[in-house]
């Protein structure tokens, strides 16, 4: 990485630098010969940064951000505060407000390019969604899913800032489910996987899985290419729900009526038996896969397919090692348990009424 005083050298500030994604984006920026200075920000301690990268520990939701962005030509905003703790209630500072704080500071220092992290969940999971969704599709986040709603707020903040700064560029990345090494997937990937344990329909929707390294390369391309506007980030195509289950080595699932599945999901959520709220169930029922044509046209290429990303990030379940006969026996037993649970729930409901 060259000297920050080099004529024309870019100064890049990256928020959320301690995250799994952030560490990869910081490494890519530090290797770019056009970058003279990289500043990494996170509220968590930053360890083992690449040589020459300046690390700062800061709470973006409350600190004065402007001094930290002084001299920045590009800002890559990856920090987010809407996670599992906010699924059952709004966070004190949502991602939308956090993005506005960063964008206001960007205005103050004269930054001309910003990369913001949105999400494909902002499209919402709906029965009438086209397959695949393009960037021209409206954002319709499902009610009760603050993560998706906050990403829509991030995009609204970006649109307002873009209108106020017509000479600037703002790239909005909408990644699908992002996965990484087995055992360290993010909360959203884990939550959606657990939601799928309560199947509602016979035809499971198609799914996409994005390797975190491919997302990092998309973020880096958006910065280097000064991309403007929204870009979906996903591997080519998608895989069926049945294929996902086959790759996971999971058991056959007992289909449940929608009302019963929602009731059971609510009970498990309230009793602390599962970390997945009922509001996420639509993402396991309706399609929300995205097209990557626009980002591919910019020069981005995924290195992992959906299947490769999934297999590389999930451990096969014990079901895969059982004999076909034993699988059948356990499946029948699971059906009995589900029916018994439904009966108990119905009786409890009648008594309460």
Secondary structure, DSSP 4 states (H G I P E B T S, - for coil): ---TTSTT-EEEEEESTTSHHHHHHHHHHHT-TTEEEEEEEESS---SPPTTPEEEE--TTTS--HHHHTT-SEEEE-----SGGGTTS--SS-HHHHHHHHHHHHHHHT--EEEEE--GGGG---TT--SSBPTTSPP-PPTT-HHHHHHHHHHHHHHHHHHH-TTSEEEEEEE-SEE-STT---HHHHHHHHHTTS---SSPPPB--EEHHHHHHHHHHHHHTT--EEEEE--SS-B-HHHHHHHHTPPP-----HHHHHHHHHHHHHTTS-S--GGGGGGGTS---B--HHHHHTT---SS-HHHHHHHHSPPPGGGGS-HHHHHHHHHHHHHHHHHHHHHHHHHHHHH-
